Amino acid sequence: MVEETVLQLLAKRLIDADDGRQPIAPLSDEIKMSMHEAYAIQRLVSKERMGRGDEVVGHKIGLTSKAMQSMFNVMEPDFGPLWRSWQKPNGSTVSLIDFIAPRLEVEVALVLKYPLSGASVTAMDVALATEYLVGAYEIVDSRITDWKITIFDTVADGASGGCFVLGDLKRSPLDLEAGKISMSLKKNGEIVSTGAARAVQGHPFESVAWLARALGRFGEEMIPGEVVLSGAMAAAVPLEGGCSYEADLLGLGTLKLEVVA
């Protein structure tokens, strides 16, 4: 078991890396930690952010595809918080200097109208608890040098979160079959990625149901108004300065993002 003082030290390293936009060596190179301890570090980082006045507005889910789980030798996804300071409107311009090694993902996001928690939450429960679906960009980033992460590093680092953008078109889960949503992502007009929502745990609602059950193990729940990023529909694309990104999502409209150096 890792001592609390060590967990606090590792959390501070992640905080300092984020503040200075200077990556650090993998935490897993220094100590052997459990998933429980990795999430403990994540919560310590969150406590610091909240102490500075930031606010959790939702959750993000990572490692939702079988390929990514195999890469990290894990059997389930991971999760981290979404911060109010991270949210940008559709069509925003972001700068590379605000990140360390950013990559772009296209996802289906849910906004909840009812709370979700507990070991028995199902995909149907998620559908009934969802106010609307919306397309989303997630800019993932890592405080770990060159993305040389293990599952423990990314969990401690808030599931490698960085920024998110929600689309403008809101759809009821009763009007749109979330499992059939697909997307294409263009960079400067050229397609660089395509994907489908079925890559996310088979269905985005399955991914969010997993999150509800996972949070329940920590005595936490998802609350009304919360944003949930269900997971990437395709591999993340490195962000490049001087580029325009446009994602078309079947049934969920278009996402736009400008990136400057």
N, C-alpha and C positions, 0 to 999 in steps of 0.2 A: 504494500500500500504506500502511495506517495504522500508525503507529509503536506499539510495544508500550506505551510510556508513556501514549499517548493511550487505548488500549484499557483500560488499568488505571484511568485517570481516569474513563472512562465506566462501567466496572463499579462503581467506588466511588459514583458518583452513583445508580445503581440500588440499591445496598446501603443508602445513606443514605435514599433515598426509602422503601424498605421499612421500615427501622428507625423512621422518623418518621411513617410513614403520610401522607407528603406527596408528591404526584406531581410529576414533572418534565417539562420540555418534551421532545418527541421527540428522541432521539439523532440521528436521520436529518436533523434540521434543521441540525445542526452540522457533520456530516461525511458524506462519501459513503463507504459501507462495502460490502464484499462479504458474501455469506452466510458465507463462511469466517471473516471477521472478526467477524460477528455471533455465530456460535457460539463464537468465541474469548472474547468478552465473557461469554457465558453460562458458560463453563467457569471464568473468573476469579471470577464471582459464586459459583459452586458451591464453588470452593476456599475462599472466605471462609466460607461456611456450614459446611463440613466442619471448618474450623479452629475454629469456635465449638462444635463437638460434635454438629452435626446429621448425619444419615446418609441417603444415597440408598436408597430402598426400591423404586424402580421408575422408570418413564418414562410420560409422557403424550404423546399425539399430537394435534396441532391441525391445523386447515385440511384436514380430511379430505373435505369435500364439494366438489363442482365449483363450487357457488355461491361458497363462501368463497375458493377458489383463484382464481376469476375476479375477485373483489373485490380481491385482493392482487396480481393479475397474476403468479401463480406456477403452476408445473406439478405441484407435489407438496406434501405436507403439511410440517409442521415438528414438532419434538419438544423436550421439556425434561424435567428430572428431577422425580421425586416425592420429597418429604422426609418423614422419619418424623414430624417436628413438625407436618406438615400433616394427618396422618390422624386422623379422628374416627370414633367408632362410630356405627352406624345409630341414629337417634332423638336425636342430639345437639342441643344448643342452641348456636348461634354468635351472636356479636355483630358488628354492623356496624362497631364501632370497631376491630376487628381487621383490617379491610380498607380499601381505598381506594375502589374502585368495583366491588364484587363482582357477578358474574352467575352463574346456576346452569345447569349442563348435566347431562343424563342420558346415561349411557354404559354400554356393556358392558365390564367389566374382565376381564382374564385373569390368572391366577396360574400361573407356569411351574413345571414339574417337571424340565425339561431346558434346557440353555443353547441360545441361538439367536444365530447370527452368520453373516456372510458374504454375498457378492454373489449367491448362488444360492438363498437362502431363499425358499420358496414358502408359500402359504396352507396346503397340506397339512402342511408341516413345522411350522407354527405349531400346527395341530390336534394333532399328535402330541406336541408339546412342552408342551402345556397340561395342567396338573393339574385346574383347574376354571374355570368361568365364574361371574361374580357381577355383579349390578347395581351401579352406582356413580353417585354424585353427584360432579361436580367443580365447585367454586366457582372460577371463573376471576377473575383480578384483574389490573390493570395499574398499573405504576408510572409510566405515561405519562399526562399530564393528558387527561381526557375521552376516553380510548381513541383518541386521534388517532395511531394507529400505522401504520407500514408493516411489511412482512414483516421488515425488518431490526430494527425496534424490538421486535417481539414475540419474535423469536428470541433477541436479546440478553437479553430479560427472561424467559428460561426458558419461552418459549411461553405467557406470561401465566398462570402457575400461581398458586394461592392456597391450596387446601384440597381434600381429597377424603374421601368416605365410601363404604365398601363395604357392600353388603347382607349379609343373614344367610343367604340360600339359595345354596348352592354346587351347581353342576351340572356334570357331566362333559361335555366336548365331544362325547362319543359318544352322550349321551342327549338333547342339545338342539341343534337346527339354529340356530346363531348368526345366520345371515343372515335368519331369519324372526322374530327378536325385535322386538317393537314396544313402545311405551311411551306412557303418558299422564301428564302432570304437572298436579297440582292445587295451587292456592294458596288456602288457607282454604276448601277444598271445591269450588272452581270450577276447571274445566279451563282451563289457560293455555297448554298446549303438547302436541302429539302428535308422534310421530316413529317411525322404523323404523331398524333396524340396517343395512339395505341402503343407507342414505344415507352410510354410513361406507366410502368407497372401494369400494362395491358389496358388501362383506362385512367384518366386523371382522377376520377372519384376514388379509385382504389388507392392511389397514392395518398390522397388527403385522408382517407379512412385510416391508412397506416399511421399517418402523422397524429391523428387524434388518439389512437391507441398508444403510440409512443409517448406523447405528452402526458397521458394518463398515468404512465409509470412514474412520472416525476410529480404527480399531484397537480398537473396543470391542465388547462383546457383552452380551446379556441373560442373566441367570443364574437358576438355580433359586430359587424363592421370590419372585422379583421380581413386582411388580404392574405391569400395563400397562393404562392407560386408552386404549381403542382410538379414541376420538373421539366427538364429540357426535352424537346421533341427531336433533337439531333445534336451532334457533337458541337461544342462551343467553337466559335470562330474568333481568332485573335483580332482585336480592334486596332485599326490603323488610322493615324492622323491624316487629315485632309480627305476623308472619305465620307460618303453618304450611304447609310444603310436603310433599306426598306424591306419590311417583311409583310407578305400577304398571307392572311390566315383565313381559310375557308370558313365562312360564317361569322368571322370576328373582325373583319375589316383589315386595315393597314396600320402598321407601326413605322414610324420614321425616326431617324437619329442621325445627327451630324456630329462628326468627331474632328477636333482640331488637335494639333500637337501641343 
